Amino acid sequence: MGLNFILDELKSLREQALMRDYRTIESAQGPYIQIEGKSYLSFCSNNYLGLADHPKIKQAAITAINQYGWGTCASRLVAGNMLLHEELEKKIAEFKGTEAALLFPTGYMTNVGAICALAGREDIVIGDKLNHASIIDGCRQSGAIFRVYPHNDVSQLESLLLRSSTYRRRLVVTDSVFSMDGDTAPLPEIVEIAQKYDAIIMVDDAHATGVFGQHGKGMIEHYGLEGKIDIIMGSLSKAIGSIGGFIAGSKHLVNFLKNKARPFIYTTSLPPAACAASLAGLTLIQEDTSLIDKLWENIRYLKSQLSEFISNISGESPIVPVIIGTAEDALNLSTRLYENGILIPAIRPPTVPLGTSRLRISLMATHNKEDINRLISTLKDIGFLTHGNVKHLKEGYAQTDVG
Ligand SMILES: *Cc1c(COP(=O)(O)O)cnc(C)c1O
């Protein structure tokens, strides 16, 4: 007995083409990365604005290390609260247009921490079927009743709210940009319904921060919903190119979470240099939106190129999924691309529903037209895209039952 079950489970994963492993990146994160000494064109990073390797951000981190050292060696509430944590929180609140903000070490911990603090056994959390795993884990851990509505189905959200008036608190939570489908939530409608039923509304703006809105402030700016979202969650580890998660909202909310969110309380605070990098990233976006413009130019170009071959390309964001079907087929296609020097890992269950394994193409502002042309011509060379044979790919969420 002992750990023998592990071998069986690994064997089963391998047989279903669901085994996962990582590659070793030997360079900085950019459009080109080095693996085993070879250069690969990468279309799989959340480094949407190319900031992870930006000279200003690297310099900000180096300066902070020289001034404050690296580690904090304490939680925020004990002795790990440093100047740069507070500066960054102030900056995030200003960026998101809220009274206050609270940092967490990661976006994952932010969702788990906030949801568990806000909802408990007497409460209900209602969320989109395709919400990020960290939201789902937060709901599960919270002990609250957890109900999902079909993807972006606002009328089903309303009927769940109609049937939930007996709970102490009702929390409605949705991604603003869905991480595996790249599509967006109908936030104005969701907010209206949540308000109608006096529910709390929480929006995960991880993929929209630094990408959507005229100044890159996210989906709330994009829709003009300032002041209407109770809880804005975001990540600093995508377009901002750094690390960390945050909640932006009222001063009272932040005070409450400081006292109640266990992933905030019981962990060491972020290194000050990480905060300095995030501060530099946010400043860069505020001063110059040209990287955001370039990103959207790339998104439009890729989608126009793909739509010559595929009739139903979804994705209204830097995430453009090409849904293949079986895990094996997606893996084979990914392998063929890799052999041709292009890195786009196959996304398979349980990350996406069974039968919707996909290539998930992510774009960066630092890609250029030639990079995108190379992707298209490689997809043609390996026989995936063929002219005169416009594909209608599988739909993502439509294939699955709603639990
Ligand atoms: C990436 C992501 C998170 C987690 O953020 P990290 O900072 O990577 O932990 C949360 N929600 C969504 C929608 C995400 O895509």
The ligand as a Tripos MOL2 file, in Angstrom:
@<TRIPOS>MOLECULE
LIG
   15    15     1     0     0
SMALL
NO_CHARGES

@<TRIPOS>ATOM
      1 C1         -4.4820   34.4280  -12.6330 C.3       1 LIG1
      2 C2         -5.8050   34.6080  -12.0310 C.ar      1 LIG1
      3 C3         -5.9640   34.6710  -10.6450 C.ar      1 LIG1
      4 C4         -4.8180   34.3980   -9.7040 C.3       1 LIG1
      5 O1         -3.8760   35.3920   -9.7450 O.3       1 LIG1
      6 P1         -2.3570   35.1030   -9.3160 P.3       1 LIG1
      7 O2         -1.8300   36.4360   -8.9940 O.co2     1 LIG1
      8 O3         -1.7140   34.4380  -10.4830 O.co2     1 LIG1
      9 O4         -2.4100   34.1890   -8.1340 O.co2     1 LIG1
     10 C5         -7.2190   34.9460  -10.1560 C.ar      1 LIG1
     11 N1         -8.2770   35.1250  -10.9800 N.ar      1 LIG1
     12 C6         -8.1680   35.0360  -12.3220 C.ar      1 LIG1
     13 C7         -9.3580   35.2600  -13.1800 C.3       1 LIG1
     14 C8         -6.9290   34.7700  -12.8840 C.ar      1 LIG1
     15 O5         -6.8150   34.6380  -14.1980 O.3       1 LIG1
@<TRIPOS>BOND
     1     1     2 1
     2     2     3 ar
     3     2    14 ar
     4     3     4 1
     5     3    10 ar
     6     4     5 1
     7     5     6 1
     8     6     7 2
     9     6     8 1
    10     6     9 1
    11    10    11 ar
    12    11    12 ar
    13    12    13 1
    14    12    14 ar
    15    14    15 1
@<TRIPOS>SUBSTRUCTURE
     1 LIG1         1 GROUP 0 **** ****
